């Protein structure tokens, strides 16, 4: 076999081997590049950095998870103040909180007047917490007004769902 | 904000709503993965004898048949499984077959075998047979194991079986200075290969129950979470066991794999960096202590530090030859069948098989092979992220961690990065136990990934949906 053929085969084999590697990585590219969530948190972190950094560091030497949902005035926990779950608190860590009687809700309400999927509370882009009614039977009330659209939650305002009242606190 | 990543406490779950099954992608990759070894096979024949090797069709068909059966079984019994694992394993197994066949053709190795054992028997047919048995095991796992959570019931049984398998080689004569073999008539098994799966099952089941105690009950000290004294128990027991393996079986590889796997899984289960620090300190201390009185370990360390020294060469020139093989391969390699990696002599086609890759495919080919291994580990970790149950998460991390550790330990040993250990390159190296155990490992990973990516059953209509009482304005 001539030297030239062998050289071509040698380089050809390496090319084919790498082609396989590249095709494999193409197959899983969504795993490697496609996480939208990472971008979002990164952007939020950037927005906060100039003004709030020293503050946050002093408050939370552990860093990281807490306080993702906004700056200094942002609420850090959700407290149930009335109803059968009175006293329950849930830490707000940037995740969506669903409320309802369905078993997969974040807060499972044992309340005859609540729907299975009643409402949800989530942070928007800037870390402002929003409450949204999910088409419940009896409606969700922020203070005294029945919600029709997703509405930002002012600090300390009671959210009423059936017999249950919850508040966001620092 | 419907993100596809929900974070709840320490569990990260990647949702899998409406993922395509991707079986056709797998089929295309499998065809590719079978053609590459056939190409390599033809290349070896042309380079060594100037003609296409006569057994080419046989090996090609054999590999294609294995891949085809594997694919059909996955299509039938694990339709949502990860599309990459099977092609990656097939390609590595195929390339391994080619390298073993190529080393069978080496006149040097044939003469050596005739001198030492009186006769030369080629290893490639055996390897093909073991690959077939390995694939049968893979098929059996997918068919029988409908749900990986069943393994959780065998947490302590698998620990017991694993320990027995670890201890068993002590009662058999040492081969080549390491007691890692069990000889039953014509069969020579390395139980250590299977132990990694059993131990991963045990650690996953154990840590799933105990992780909260290990993660939460701790004090902070100098930026590290120090566990309570009594929680240190398990890690110390595992450490002592791995040291005993090292002392009584003189097997650095299994010992390292055993302890490393535990530290990895402990870290994943508890998210505490302190365990890694502890693990590294303990293993460094233990290894140093054992090296002071165990001559076999000392020899290995000497061979690693001074591969070209006169005393090392007098004992065995394997590491030196292996380093020369990598060196003479250069960037692009010498081409299939044109290297001299057969100079390694003993274990050229098992422990030292990576040296042949290094010489004949060069740095470029070695990196591609290592990326293939890396992709298998990446898929394992990914499966772990996607798994819905903590046991599946831990098991997937454990299995891929063991796989990755083994690749590191072998590749590092052959390249002279760490002392050489008696382990084999998964899928590439000649050896029945290794091929069998690794196909079983891939089978379990595919089972977990199928469970993880399977669309969740539609939520049953909630019985209390209608019972919501309407508030009537009075």
Interface residues (C-beta under 8 A of the other chain):
Chain A: X1 X5 X6 X7 X9 X10 X11 X12 X13 X14 X16 X17 X18 X20 X21 X23 X24 X25 X27 X28 X31 X35 X36 X37 X40 X93 X94 X95 X96 X101 X102 X103 X104 X112 X113 X114 X115 X116 X122 X123 X124 X136 X137 X138 X162
Chain B: X1 X3 X4 X5 X6 X7 X8 X22 X25 X29 X32 X33 X36 X39 X40 X43 X46 X47 X50 X83 X84 X87 X88 X91 X332 X333 X334 X335 X336 X338 X361 X362 X364 X365 X368 X369 X371 X372 X375 X378 X379 X382 X459 X462 X464 X465 X467 X468 X469 X470 X471
